[in-house]
Amino acid sequence: MSIHVGRVTADATVKEFESGKSVVNFTIAKNRSYKAKGSDEWKEKTTYIEVAYWLGTGVASRLRKGAVVEVNGWEDVRVYENGKGEHVGVITLQADDIVVHSSGSPTTNSED
């Protein structure tokens, strides 16, 4: 189990299956600042984590782009080959608990 705090990168989506189960999917970004060895310059590194939450869909409406969230669950890594033939690793998390610390901005629908 691990805990991660980050910002939601895009509004969460809900996927419903024929079996009646639903999953909330979203991605968080975690930023870390550091100084490179032998340098006084600060650098920033961002890690992205894809999150799946199977325990209810009610939280999805609060998982808007920019929201600060804390997620607790089990990590895994998914690897795939992109269009350039490169292998890409993706950190995934099966969340058991989500705490929304601040809300993101409401999105507007340009089709209205």
Secondary structure, 3 states (H helix, E strand, C coil): CEEEEEEECCCCEEEECCCCCEEEEEEEEEEEEEECCCCCCEEEEEEEEEEEECCCCHHHHHCCCCCEEEEEEEEEEEEEECCCCCEEEEEEEEEEEEEEEECCCCCCCCCC
